[in-house]
Amino acid sequence: MPPLSWRHHTLIQAALSRGPLKEKEFHSIFSDVTGKSLDSHKQLFNEYLGKINMELSYIQFELRACRNQYDGSVYYGVINTVADEQSKLGTKYAVPQIAFYKGIIEAIVQDTTAQGTISNIEALNIRLENQSGSSEVPPALKNFSMSQKEKAIHEFIQDQWLCATSDGNIGLGVRSFLDLRSWFHNNEIPTCDVCNEAGIKADLCSNESCTVRIHKYCLKAKFSQTRNEKVCPGCGTQWPYVVTKAEAVEEEEDTEVHQQPPEPLRRKKSRGSRQVEEEGSNEPSSRRFKRSENNEDEELTGQSQTQPSTQTSRKTKLENLATVEVDNAGPGPSTRRATRTSARLHR
C-alpha cells in the first residue's frame, strides 16, 4: 500500500489537535485539502478514511465517527483501541479523578429511565470507595474532597468527557461516546433497537415489560413519515410519537415532487387558449394559434391598461356630473362628495 499523503496527514492532525470535530467541520477540512466536494465524491471520502485507519491500526488507533445522543450531531475523532496498563499511563488525570469519572459513567448508564444524565448533587455524592477494586481503599480516594470533585467535573466537561445539559444536569461527552463503545458493549448496556448503539439517552417503550429503547434521532428516521405505523418493534405497543408540522410538510413536498408531472406538462392554459377551445375546434389550427398569441399579448398588457382606463372613465363621469349641478339649483350631499372626489383627481 502506498504511504499516506500530506492530505491524509492533515486530516489525522486536525482530529488529534482539535479534538472531536463536528461532521460539517471535518467534511470542510476534507474539501479544502483535496479540492473535492463531498457531495459528489463520497466514495473518495470513504477511501480516505479506510486508508487512514489501515495505517493507524498498526499503532492501535482509529479515526472514528460517533453520534452525540443528546442532540444527534455526528463527530469525528481519533481514539485508542487498546485498554492496557501502558495506555492508561497516557493521561493527565490523577487516580482519584479517573475513579471519580468511572463512578459518574456507571451512574449515568445504570439509569433505568434512559435519561442519560445525573444531577450535580448525585455526582458529588458518588463514593470512590466502590471504584477501588479491592477491600483496602487507597488514601487518595478517601481524601478526595468535594471541592476536588467539583474541579474534576469542570475539567471533564472542558475536555468533552462529560457535558452539561440544558437542564443543568451532567451527561456523557463526545469523547466518551467515541472511546467507550467497546466498554458499553462489554458491560451489556441496553442498545437502541434501530442503530444497535448503546441507548444512553433514549426513549423507552410505554409497555413496562418491554425493554425496547430508541434514540430520538432514530425515532425521527423511523416514524417521521405519517404513513408508517408507529408501534414498538418489540411488542407492538402503540408508540407515542407525534409527527411535527415541519416533518409533515417535508414529507408532503417529497410526495409532490415524486407524483406531479414535469412542469411543461402542468403549464396552465391562457384565457385566450381556453376561449378558442370553447368556440370550437372547426377553425383551422394556424388561425387558432394566431388568435391565442394575440390573446396572450392582450393579457400581458391588459393589467397595465385596465386601471388607467377605468380611472379616466370615472374622472370624466364626475366632471360631467359637476357641470350639470352648477347649471341646476345646487348640488346635493352625494353630489358634493362626488365633486370633492373630482377635485382630488384634478390635483
Secondary structure, DSSP 8 states (H G I E B T S, - for coil): -----HHHHHHHHHHHHH-SEEHHHHHHHHHHHH---TTT-HHHHHHHHHHHHHHHGGGTEEEEEEE-TTT--EEEEEEE----HHHHTS-SS-HHHHHHHHHHHHHHHT-TT---EE-HHHHHT--GGGGS-SSS--HHHHT--HHHHHHHHHHHHHTTSEEE-TTS-EEE-HHHHHHTHHHHHHTT--BBTTT-SB-SS-EE-SSTT---EE-HHHHHHHH-STTS--B-TTT--B------HHHHHHHHHHHHHHHS--GGGG----HHHHHHHHH-S-S-HHHHHHHHHHHHHHHHHHHHHHHHHHHHHHHHHHHHHHHHHHHSS---HHHHHHHHHHHHHH-
